[in-house]
Amino acid sequence: MNLIRSFFIAFSMYSKIPMPRTDWTKESMRYAMCFFPVIGAVIGGLLYLWIYLTGDSTGSLFRAAVAVLIPIIITGGIHLDGLLDTADALSSYKSMEEKLEILKDSHTGAFAIIVGGAWFILALGTWSEVRLEMMPVLALSFVLSRALSGLAVVIFPKAKNTGLAATFSEMAVKRTVAITMIGFILVFGVLAIYLNPVYGVPMDIAAGLVFFYYYRMSKNKFGGITGDLAGFFLTVSELAMALTVVAVFLIKG
């Protein structure tokens, strides 16, 4: 029963998909992070279906716009919010303590708007070049990003003892969550290579590089991760993986 409640909590927190009301008790939250990558599977499946239904042509602005919006509609933009807050904090060049305060500030700064606009432009351009042959691999990227993010929640240092990341980390059975996330990473990382090594290998490398940057940046600039930084990682890694696959396609002609 606690596994079912953990499933409901994961989807209620990290998606807009309607779920039965569930009390956030310590017992029901123990395995919630284990189901985080499943949300990525839903997003990847919907994107695959959208690209399949709209054909294999490239350059369609409407097709690309819907593709960019599908993850945002499913998640409610919770991760994109982290990208914008982190952009403001990083661009402030202030002390670590002041950066953490900026993350909590509900006001939107100029750099958040600039980075958000740049992210949408790059994402739109990237998805306008996506072809159906890429989708078996790209659909997996949304699972991989969440598995890496979930692993970070239980193994990376935390910037503070409060907030979303700290709460899920504190409530989680860390060993079980870590093993589950590593399982997701290995299975879906290898599956991407098996389905199409030309796209799968570079995509996995891109995900690993962003993950390494996430660790170094969060530790050096903030003293550890927060919920906003986790959102930053998710949005950046997913765009980096898509951009890498498209770049490989364009290079190989």
C-alpha positions in Angstrom: 0.0 0.0 0.0 2.9 2.4 0.8 4.3 1.8 -2.7 1.0 2.9 -4.2 0.9 6.0 -2.0 4.5 6.8 -3.0 3.5 6.5 -6.7 0.6 8.9 -6.1 2.8 11.4 -4.3 5.5 11.3 -7.0 2.9 12.1 -9.7 1.1 14.6 -7.6 4.2 16.6 -6.8 6.0 16.4 -10.2 3.2 16.3 -12.7 -0.3 17.7 -13.3 -1.8 14.3 -13.9 -4.7 13.9 -11.6 -4.0 11.4 -8.7 -6.0 10.4 -5.6 -5.5 12.5 -2.6 -2.7 11.1 -0.4 -1.3 12.2 3.0 2.4 13.0 2.8 3.5 10.8 5.7 7.0 9.5 6.2 5.9 6.0 5.4 4.2 7.0 2.1 7.1 9.2 1.0 9.8 6.6 1.5 9.8 5.4 -2.1 8.2 8.4 -3.9 11.5 9.2 -5.7 11.5 5.7 -7.1 8.6 6.6 -9.3 10.0 9.9 -10.5 11.4 8.4 -13.8 8.0 7.0 -14.6 6.7 10.5 -15.2 9.5 10.8 -17.8 8.2 7.7 -19.5 4.8 9.3 -19.8 6.3 12.4 -21.3 8.5 10.5 -23.7 5.6 8.3 -24.8 3.4 11.4 -25.5 6.2 13.1 -27.5 6.9 9.9 -29.5 3.1 9.7 -30.3 3.0 13.4 -31.3 6.0 13.1 -33.6 4.6 9.9 -35.1 1.2 11.5 -35.7 2.6 14.6 -37.3 4.9 12.8 -39.7 8.6 12.8 -40.5 8.9 16.3 -41.9 11.1 18.9 -40.3 10.8 22.7 -40.0 7.2 22.8 -38.8 7.0 25.5 -36.2 3.6 24.3 -34.8 5.0 20.7 -34.5 8.0 21.9 -32.6 6.1 24.2 -30.4 3.7 21.4 -29.2 6.7 19.2 -28.7 8.4 21.8 -26.4 5.1 22.4 -24.5 4.2 18.7 -23.9 6.7 18.3 -21.0 5.7 21.7 -19.5 2.0 20.8 -19.7 2.6 17.4 -18.0 4.8 18.8 -15.2 3.1 22.2 -14.8 6.5 23.9 -15.4 7.8 23.0 -12.0 11.3 22.3 -13.4 11.4 25.3 -15.6 10.8 27.4 -12.6 14.0 26.0 -11.1 15.9 27.0 -14.3 14.7 30.6 -14.0 15.5 30.9 -10.3 18.9 29.4 -10.8 19.7 31.7 -13.7 19.0 34.7 -11.5 21.1 33.3 -8.6 24.1 32.4 -10.8 24.0 35.7 -12.6 24.1 37.7 -9.4 27.7 36.8 -8.7 26.9 37.2 -5.0 27.9 35.2 -2.0 26.7 31.6 -1.5 24.3 32.7 1.2 22.9 35.5 -1.0 22.5 33.1 -4.0 20.4 30.8 -1.8 18.2 33.7 -0.8 17.7 34.6 -4.5 16.5 31.0 -5.1 13.8 31.6 -2.6 12.8 35.0 -3.9 9.5 34.9 -5.7 10.3 37.9 -7.9 11.6 37.2 -11.4 14.9 38.9 -12.4 16.1 40.1 -15.8 18.5 37.1 -16.2 15.7 34.6 -15.5 13.7 36.2 -18.4 16.8 36.2 -20.7 17.7 32.6 -19.9 14.1 31.5 -20.2 13.7 33.1 -23.5 17.0 31.6 -24.8 15.9 28.2 -23.6 12.6 28.3 -25.4 14.3 29.6 -28.6 16.9 26.8 -28.5 14.3 24.1 -27.6 12.0 25.3 -30.4 14.9 25.2 -33.0 16.0 21.8 -31.7 12.6 20.1 -31.9 11.9 21.6 -35.3 14.8 19.4 -36.6 13.7 16.2 -34.8 12.8 13.3 -37.0 10.9 10.1 -36.2 14.0 8.0 -36.4 15.4 9.9 -33.4 12.4 9.4 -31.1 13.0 5.9 -29.8 16.2 7.3 -28.2 14.9 10.8 -27.4 11.8 9.4 -25.7 14.2 7.7 -23.2 15.9 10.9 -22.4 13.1 12.0 -20.1 13.4 8.9 -18.1 17.2 9.2 -17.9 17.1 12.8 -16.8 14.7 12.0 -13.9 16.7 9.0 -12.9 19.9 11.1 -12.7 18.0 13.8 -10.8 16.5 11.3 -8.4 20.0 9.8 -7.8 21.3 13.3 -7.1 18.6 13.9 -4.5 19.9 11.0 -2.3 23.6 11.2 -2.9 24.5 14.8 -3.5 25.1 17.2 -0.6 22.1 19.5 0.2 22.5 23.2 0.3 20.1 23.4 3.2 17.9 21.3 5.5 14.6 22.7 4.3 12.9 22.7 0.9 11.7 20.2 -1.6 15.0 18.4 -2.3 15.8 18.1 1.4 12.3 16.9 2.3 12.3 14.1 -0.4 15.9 13.1 0.5 15.2 13.0 4.3 12.0 10.9 3.8 13.5 8.6 1.3 15.0 5.2 1.9 18.2 6.4 0.4 19.8 3.0 -0.4 16.7 1.7 -2.1 16.1 4.9 -4.1 19.8 5.1 -5.1 19.8 1.4 -6.3 16.5 2.0 -8.2 17.8 5.1 -9.9 21.0 3.4 -10.9 18.9 0.6 -12.3 16.9 3.1 -14.4 20.1 4.8 -15.6 21.8 1.6 -16.6 18.7 0.0 -18.3 17.6 3.1 -20.2 21.1 4.3 -21.0 22.0 0.9 -22.5 18.6 0.6 -24.2 19.2 4.0 -25.9 22.5 2.6 -27.3 20.9 -0.7 -28.3 18.1 1.1 -30.2 20.4 3.4 -32.1 24.1 3.6 -31.0 24.7 6.6 -33.3 22.3 8.7 -31.3 22.3 6.7 -28.0 26.1 7.0 -27.2 26.3 10.8 -27.7 23.1 11.3 -25.8 24.3 9.3 -22.8 27.6 11.2 -22.8 25.7 14.5 -22.9 23.6 13.5 -19.9 26.7 12.4 -18.0 28.5 15.7 -18.7 25.6 17.8 -17.6 25.2 15.6 -14.4 28.9 16.2 -13.6 28.5 19.9 -14.2 25.4 19.9 -11.9 27.4 18.3 -9.1 30.3 20.7 -9.4 28.2 23.8 -9.9 25.8 23.1 -7.1 28.6 22.3 -4.6 30.8 25.2 -5.5 28.2 27.9 -6.0 25.5 26.8 -3.5 27.0 24.3 -1.1 24.8 21.6 -2.4 21.6 21.0 -4.3 18.1 22.4 -3.8 14.8 21.8 -5.5 15.4 24.7 -7.8 18.8 23.4 -8.8 17.2 20.0 -9.5 14.8 21.7 -11.8 17.7 23.5 -13.5 19.5 20.2 -14.1 16.4 18.5 -15.5 15.6 21.3 -18.1 19.2 21.7 -19.1 20.0 18.0 -19.4 16.9 17.3 -21.5 17.6 20.1 -23.9 21.3 19.1 -24.0 20.4 15.5 -24.9 17.9 16.6 -27.6 20.4 19.1 -29.0 23.1 16.4 -29.1 21.0 13.9 -31.0 19.9 16.6 -33.5 23.6 17.7 -33.9 24.7 14.2 -34.7 21.9 13.9 -37.3 22.9 17.1 -39.0 26.6 16.3 -38.9 26.2 12.8 -40.4 24.0 14.4 -43.1 
